[in-house]
Amino acid sequence: MKVAVFSTEKYDREFLEAANTATNANHEFIFHEARLEAKTATLAAECSAVCVFVNDDLGAETLKILAEQGTRLVALRSTGFNNVDLETAAEIGIKVVRVSVYSPYSVAEFAIGMMMMLNRKLYKAYNRVRDDNFSLNGLLGFDLHSRTVGIVGTGKIGVIVGQILHGFGCHLVGYDPYPNPKFAEIGDARYVDLPELLASSDIISLHCPLTPENHHLINAKTIAQMKPGVMLINTSRGQLIDTKSAIEGIKSGIIGYFGIDVYEQEENIFFKDLSDTVIQDDTFQLLQSFPNVVITSHQAFFTREAMNDIATTTISNITDFEAGNSLKNEVKLPEKVTVNA
């Protein structure tokens, strides 16, 4: 198939081409650095499929332009699909497929790393030593051992985070509308309702997809229920957190440590080199100014194993569509999305 690939970075091309060759799929890829949206959709003219990432815009307008040009398949290089208007896609006959599973260790291990970086002030220590400043003032951390960690979303990633933290000697509480037996098997892990998790946790880590029900799950009301000085980690979806409420939580001292690999307005910032520009997002700039905040650019998934999984599954999805096979990773309406998906 002729496939237009959007939001392409060097590594996307490397892994997709390798998987295309390894599987003898022989698809024709046309790579574009541009983000897919209505004004760039014409780049996919004469392509039967488009291959997109998390910040590409597959809204109604974009999908209709693609359909008029002959596109019949949207292949997501991601698990989440909240950037796709599934109702419009179904109406105009465009199939949508995704990468339902890739290495869950990639995100889980990154979340743990972010906890350690914030707790032990590794980002400060690194920069100090480079300036020949070897003072320990301001670098005091705490033992993870015996701390209570709340895990919101106990699917594959959430369970692995729990298993790692159990090794540190942490107490685990989880919240998930659809409990996972594997989480309850970890040491003293137990399920609680969300208010109890918020009130009892020293660290809260989010590991759930974005749904209409959990949009801004972390807001002024839920932050007010948290233990003062809590560490809040988000490696899932930016819109799970109301950023302005989080900023107020940081100012008040309720949020003592804030680590995010995702941001609710990230589509205009992440995956780009903006070092020579002035970022116009005042909320993001304010967030960056706090000394107890660590922001990374949606890189938690970014391991060789995960990228290989993503590329291989994407090629398989496109090949199945071309051959008329059943699409095992198709996203359909209505598809019920659960927190532990």
N, C-alpha and C positions, 0 to 999 in steps of 0.2 A: 504494500500500500504506500501511497504518497502521503507523508505525514509532516505537518507543520509543527515544529516544536517551539514553544514560547518560553520566555523567561529563562533562556539558556545561558548557563555558565560553562566554563571549560570542563568542569567535572561532569556535568550532565552529558555533554557530548561524548566524553571519554567512556562513561559507563554504558550509555545507550548503544554506542557503536560496537563496543565489546560484546554486549549481550546479543545484538543483532547478528554479529558474525558467529558467535558461539552456537547460536541456535539455528543457523542457516536460514534465518527468516527473510533476509534480503529486502527488507522494507527500505523505502527511499525517504530519508529524513532531510527536511529543510529547516535549518536551525536559525532562530531569531532571538536576539537578545531582548527585544521588546517584550513588555508585558502585554498579554492579550486583553483587549477591551474593545469596545465598539469601534473606536477610531483606528485600531490596528488590525481588525479582523480581516481586512482585504489582503493582508499578507498570506492568508491561508487559502487564497483563491486556487481552485483546481486541486485542492488537497482533500482526500476522502476522510482524513482524520486530523485532529489537533491533539497535541500532547502538552498538558499544562501543569502548573504548579499552584501552590496554596494561595498566592496573591493575584493570580490571573482572574479577570472578571468575566464569568460566564452567566451574566444576567440575561434577561429576555432580549434586549436589543442586540447584544453580541451574538447570541445563539441564532436569532433570526437572520442576521447577516451571513453567518456561517452556513446555515441551511440553504439559503438562496445561492450560495457559491458551490454547493455540492458536498459539503461536509456532512458525514453521517455518524461520526464517532468522536466522542470526547474521552481521551485517555488521561486520567489524572495520575500524576506522579506523587500521589499522597494518599493518606487514609481518609482524611477529612474531605467533605464535599459541600461544606456550607457556602462556598463561593459559586455554586451552580444552581440556577433556577431549574429545578427538576421538573416542575409542572410544565414549563414552556418547552423543555427538551422533549418530554413525552408527547406533547401536542404536535410538535413539528417533526417527530420521527428521528430525533438524534439519540443514539444510545450513549450511556455514560458508564464508564468502568473506572475502577480505582485500584489502588494497591491496598488490599484489605489487611495485609500483615507484612511487616518487615521487622528486622531485629529489634525486639523490645528492649534489649540490653542497652542499646545506644542511648535512648532517652532516659532510661532509669539510672544508668551510671552517671550521666551528665547532671541529673537532678541532685544526686549525692555530692558530686563535685562542687556544685553551686552552693550547697549547704556548707560544705567545708570551707569554701572560699570566703563566704560571708562570716561564718563563725570565727575563723582564725585570722581574718583580715589579710588573707594572702595577697590580695590585689594591692593593698597598702604596703605590705612588707616587701613585695617585689620591687615596687617603685622606689621605696626608701633606700634599699641596699644599692640600687643602681646610682643613687645620688650620694653614696657613701654615708648614709644615715643608718646607724645600727641600733638606735634607741628602740626599746620595747614599749614605751609609753603609747597608749592608744591601741595596742594590739591584743589586749586581753580577750580571751575567748572563754568557752565553757565546754565541759565534757558532754559529749552526746550520750554517753552511758547513763541510763536511768531516766533520760528525758522522754516525754510523751510526744509522739509524732502522729499527726492526723493526716490520713491519706484519703483524699476525695477522688473517688474513681478507682475501683479495685479490679480493673481488667488486667491484661498481661503485664503492662508497664507498672501499674500500681502494685501488683503482687511482687514483682522483682524488687521494686524500691523497698517494700516491706521486708523482704528476705534479707536484703543488704543491711538495713537498719537493725534488724533483729541480731545480726552479727555484731553490731556496735553495742548491743545491750539495751536498745531503746524499747519503750512500751509503745504498742501500736494500737491506734483506734482508726476505724475506717467508716466512711459514709458512702453508700451506693444504693440507689433504689432497687438495684438488681444484684444482691449479694453473691459473691464468688466464694464457693467452698474452699478454694485454695488459699484465700486470704485468711480465713478463720483457722487454718491449720498452722499458721506461722506463730510459734511461741505462744505468747499471751494475747495475741491480736484479737480484737473483738469489734463488732459493729455497734455504732451508736447513732443517734439522730444528729443532724447537722449542728443544732445549737450546742449540744454537749461536746461535740468534736471541737467546735470553735472555742468554747470556754476552757477546755482542759488541755489543749495542745500547746506545747512550747514551739513546735514547728508544724506548719501546715503546707502540704505539697499537693498541687492540683494535677490530676491525671485523667481527665475526661474530655470527650469531644464537645464541640460547641453545638448546642441545640437551642431552639426557641425557649425552652423551659429554664435553661441554666445561663442564659445571656446575663452578664453582670451578676453572676452568683455571688461574687465578692463585691459588696456595695457598702454604703454608709451604715445600713442596718446590721449587716453581718459582721462588719469590722468592729462595730460597737460591742459585739458579743465575744470578741477575742480576748485572750489573756494579754495584759499589757506587756510589751516587749517581744511579742511573738515574731517568729521568722516565717515569712510567706514566700513560697516558691511556686512559680508557674512555668512549666515547660510544655503546656498543652496548646491552648488557643488564647490569643490576646483578649478577646471579648468576654472571657470569663470574668475579667476584672474591670470594674469601673475605675479607670486610672485616676480621675480627679478625686474620687473618694479615697483611693489608696494614698494619694498625696496628703490628704487631710489626716489620714491615719498615721502617716509617717511624722507629720508635724506634731501631732498630739502625743506621740510616743507609744501608741498602741501597737503599731508596726515598728518593731525595733530593727528588723533586717528585711530587705525586700530584694528578691532575686527573680528576674524574669528573662526568659529566652524568647518570649513572644510579646507583642504589643498591639493593642486594639486598632491602631492606625498605622500599622507597620508597612502596608503595601506601598507607601510613598517613601519609605526610608530603607528598609532592610534589603539585603542582597545587592546593594549598590555601594560604590565608593563615593561618599559625599564629603570627603576630607577637605576639599577645596571650596565647599559651598557653605552657605548659611542655612541651616535647617529652619524651616518656617513653622514647625510644630512647637508652639510655646510650651504645651503641656509636657512633651517629651523632653525638651531642653530643661525644664524645671526639675523633672524627675531625675535627670542625669546629674543635677547639681548636689544631690544629697550624698553625704559621705557613707551612709549605710545602705546604699543601693548598688546592685550589680546588674547590668543589662548586657545580654549577649544577643547576637543577631540571628535568631532562629536557627541555631546550629546543633541543637541537641540530637537530632537524627543523624548527623553528619559523620558516620563512620564508614569504613570501606565495606563492612558486612552489610550495613543497611542500604548503602547506595547500590550494591550488587543485587540485593533483594528487590529494590525498587525498579531497577532497570530490567531485570529478568522478568518480573511480573508484568511490567508495562509492555514488553515485547510479546509476551504470551497473550495478554489481553487483546492486542492489536491483531495478532495472528489468528486467534479464535474468531474474532469478528470477520476477518477476511475470508476464513474458511467456512463461515456459517455455523460454527460450533456453538454450543451452549456457553454463555458468558458467565462463568462462575463468580466473577467479581463485579457483575453489573449492579449499578445503583438504580433501584426502581422506586416508583411511587405506587402506593405509600410504603415507605420503608421506615420501620420504627427504629429509631436510634436510641440506644441505651447508654447510660453512663459507663458501663463496663464493656463497651464495644471495643 
